[in-house]
Amino acid sequence: MCGTNGANGANGVTGSSIAGPVPRPNPYANTSDFLSNVANFKIIESTLREGEQFANAYFDTETKIKIAKALDAFGVDYIELTSPVASEQSFRDCQAIAKLGLKAKILTHIRCNLDDARAAVEAGAQGLDVVIGTSSFLREHSHGKDMEYITKTAVEVIEYIKSQGLEVRFSSEDSFRSDLVDLLSLYKKVDSVGVNRVGIADTVGCASPRQVYELIRTLRGVVSCDIETHFHNDTGCSIANAYCALEAGATHVDTSVLGIGERNGITPLGGFLARMVVSAPEYVKSKYKLNMIKEIEDMVAEAVQVNTPFNNPITGFCAFTHKAGIHAKAILNNPSTYEILNPEDFGLTRYVHFASRLTGWNAVKTRVGQLGLTMTDDQVKEVTAKIKALADVRPIAIDDADSIIRTYHLSLPGVSQNTSNGTSEPVAVNGA
Ligand SMILES: [Zn+2]
């Protein structure tokens, strides 16, 4: 969070003449102000463009179509594809996806020149994302063009795309290492010729959330068109940067599934929505089919042959696992105590870990119930001690803990051999 604007600073207990207790303001309440688009943003899903730049990525046409359809069903606003001039197959794939008739608009990413723009129009894209490097590094070491040339070409390309009736975004590459005056005057110019969006791209992943906030807020004061943002994750800031960009008035965020892209990638779709569903639950839940996140991530993970990271927001294998006894007790009473995200929103279930030395008797009591057994609290405490004792000696599996519970139960007075007939499924605890 940037904390540079909004309501937080104005909060506080005011006046001493108010009668009765004054509710304490939440110091961590969402920051909001008139610039913020946190509850009104659009996603440009770039798995099929940025994601194709991921080291392991090779998407055949069938896979691209499958991913595009899934992203469309999920509810993303735009799907961005690799430039049709990258290869002949890229051209044909763009044509094929543009013809699917998806609700999401099909964009393709092109360099800032008329030949690329013409090819993209021919390939059937509904919008073009034009990009050119403006930083001194790229001007010197990549394309070698000066700002005057860049501006002239940009206007020419934008006017051509508009004349074809397509949407157009114009973006600099490496925006955060570009000269601010150059950048703002270029964007002011393209805004004046009717560009739909300008783009801020942290191509090298160098920006911090505060820098993002400052740049976007400044740009918001200079252009009237939409602002698209693109954040690489080299220093782990890609979600925070996207969030701050929206707070500062950006309108569009680029994502890719699992964050795949050049180097270690960009803002991941799932992680970004984890952030956004906390900040703008109504908007996010009404617009995106959150229960498809796992399926889409699994689809892409398989296509590029990676595993979902253990600590991935929402879908990491332990994202909704509670282990410590104190946590488990509170979670079983009220999941909000240790969960900011509700697994049910994503079609997932929470798991209360009970087969460890950190377990507590509340978690074990739930497991006893799931196994269809009846014990008094004192008995549960006793069997919990046995589980902890074994778990102190070696790591134990669910089966080990279950067998301790069953054996203990059988030893209780009046219990016969055939009373334990409960489930042996792992303890997934559904709860409100
Ligand atoms: Zn990128």
Residues whose N, C-alpha, C, O or C-beta is under 5 A from the ligand:
A	BS01	ZN	E50
